[in-house]
Amino acid sequence: MELFYKDQNNQYKELADIDGQIKFKAFGQIPTQQQSQLAPQEKTLNAVTVNAGISTVFTANAINMDGYSTLGIGGSADASHTWNLFAMPSPDGTNSFGDTFIGRTGASATKAGSGVSPLSYAVLQITNSDTVTHTYNIWTRKFN
């Protein structure tokens, strides 16, 4: 990817230093064309275990939504069963509000969805409604 800027003489210059590394700071809203490069998909929860009949809110893996409005999530379980995947708003990454902005429920091995976060952070919640413990992987991506 090549990035350019206009200098004081209105000339376009490549935005790279001597070793070829692109270094820049963005202020304000990031253009949609660049968001896919600046907000990659992340594996937010990696092989987390949720015991049977338990709901777990993962505040240690809070997602900072600064500069983005929408969160996409996708999750997989080790086996098809009844489980819930929720994204809840959080003002600080520690406290979660019970109202979800993404909610996927029912029996399956995978779930996916997207929604607009009303606050600065999002936290994920998994409810395992099965009678045995299950392991989950969750991926997230932020965009506008």
C-alpha positions as MATLAB code, in Angstrom:
seq = 'MELFYKDQNNQYKELADIDGQIKFKAFGQIPTQQQSQLAPQEKTLNAVTVNAGISTVFTANAINMDGYSTLGIGGSADASHTWNLFAMPSPDGTNSFGDTFIGRTGASATKAGSGVSPLSYAVLQITNSDTVTHTYNIWTRKFN';
ca = [
       0.000    0.000    0.000;
       1.285    3.441   -0.854;
       0.191    6.533    1.036;
       0.850   10.105   -0.053;
       0.494   13.559    1.457;
       0.563   17.088    0.060;
       3.514   19.187    1.186;
       3.505   22.977    1.649;
       4.185   23.402   -2.104;
       1.081   21.374   -2.961;
       3.245   18.498   -4.232;
       2.402   14.858   -3.472;
       5.074   13.029   -1.463;
       5.167    9.372   -0.450;
       4.547    8.858    3.259;
       7.470    6.563    4.142;
      10.798    6.965    5.864;
      14.218    5.690    4.774;
      13.683    2.066    5.848;
      10.378    1.879    3.975;
       8.159    1.797    7.047;
       5.026    3.890    6.757;
       4.586    6.148    9.769;
       1.653    8.472   10.181;
      -0.914    9.675   12.673;
      -4.555    9.953   11.709;
      -6.813   12.567   13.262;
     -10.574   12.587   13.046;
     -12.576    9.955   11.233;
     -10.611    7.468    9.159;
     -11.812    7.169    5.532;
     -13.839    4.019    4.839;
     -11.316    2.842    2.238;
      -8.579    2.691    4.894;
     -10.589    1.156    7.734;
     -10.236   -2.406    6.487;
      -6.469   -1.962    6.666;
      -6.458   -0.224   10.037;
      -9.024   -2.378   11.883;
      -8.210   -5.980   11.030;
     -10.222   -8.928   12.202;
      -8.948  -10.102   15.595;
      -9.318  -13.335   17.501;
     -10.677  -11.744   20.674;
     -11.388  -14.942   22.631;
      -9.143  -17.931   22.012;
     -10.292  -21.357   23.246;
     -12.176  -20.001   26.267;
     -14.079  -22.523   28.363;
     -17.553  -21.865   29.752;
     -18.971  -24.368   32.212;
     -22.409  -25.919   31.773;
     -25.302  -23.598   32.572;
     -23.048  -20.569   33.130;
     -22.925  -17.059   31.628;
     -19.500  -15.423   31.437;
     -18.824  -11.759   30.642;
     -15.298  -11.308   29.298;
     -14.346   -7.820   30.570;
     -10.621   -8.684   30.401;
     -11.079   -8.764   26.619;
     -13.026   -5.501   26.301;
     -13.046   -4.058   22.785;
     -12.132   -0.382   22.502;
     -14.582    1.135   19.995;
     -12.860    4.536   19.830;
     -13.226    5.880   16.278;
     -15.622    3.116   15.200;
     -19.365    2.701   15.509;
     -20.050   -0.896   14.456;
     -18.744   -4.206   15.734;
     -18.892   -7.469   13.830;
     -18.520  -10.746   15.732;
     -18.280  -14.381   14.749;
     -18.029  -17.307   17.095;
     -17.522  -21.034   16.996;
     -18.075  -23.689   19.617;
     -16.436  -27.091   19.899;
     -19.810  -28.763   19.197;
     -23.333  -27.798   18.209;
     -25.449  -27.021   21.292;
     -27.670  -24.260   22.682;
     -25.610  -21.187   23.528;
     -25.853  -17.412   23.400;
     -23.328  -14.877   22.116;
     -23.897  -11.251   23.113;
     -22.029   -7.963   22.734;
     -22.866   -5.444   25.427;
     -21.940   -1.760   25.681;
     -19.491   -0.613   28.332;
     -18.475    2.924   29.321;
     -15.036    1.892   30.585;
     -14.251   -1.680   29.487;
     -14.935   -3.008   32.987;
     -18.605   -2.430   33.682;
     -21.093   -3.845   31.208;
     -24.663   -2.758   30.647;
     -27.175   -5.567   30.308;
     -28.720   -4.271   27.088;
     -27.077   -6.044   24.175;
     -26.413   -4.480   20.778;
     -25.607   -7.869   19.226;
     -27.413  -11.011   20.310;
     -27.320  -14.479   18.783;
     -29.121  -17.343   20.490;
     -30.127  -20.918   19.794;
     -28.580  -24.258   18.941;
     -25.655  -24.252   16.502;
     -21.878  -24.585   16.370;
     -21.360  -21.064   14.930;
     -22.885  -17.616   15.332;
     -22.260  -14.243   13.673;
     -23.710  -10.757   13.692;
     -23.018   -7.044   13.791;
     -24.406   -4.037   15.580;
     -23.793   -0.415   16.515;
     -22.133    0.131   19.882;
     -23.596    3.090   21.794;
     -20.578    3.437   24.148;
     -16.769    3.559   24.053;
     -16.229   -0.146   24.728;
     -17.913   -3.458   24.015;
     -17.690   -6.604   26.107;
     -18.644  -10.111   25.033;
     -20.836  -12.548   26.930;
     -21.230  -16.263   26.295;
     -23.963  -18.338   27.904;
     -23.550  -22.101   27.740;
     -27.043  -23.595   28.056;
     -25.808  -27.180   27.653;
     -25.297  -29.761   30.397;
     -21.549  -30.068   29.650;
     -18.619  -27.621   29.432;
     -17.773  -26.195   25.990;
     -14.883  -24.284   24.411;
     -15.390  -21.208   22.229;
     -13.428  -19.003   19.809;
     -14.655  -15.487   19.007;
     -13.416  -13.130   16.280;
     -14.264   -9.417   16.091;
     -13.869   -6.562   13.658;
     -14.601   -2.851   14.064;
     -15.876   -0.655   11.233;
     -18.122    2.333   10.453;
];
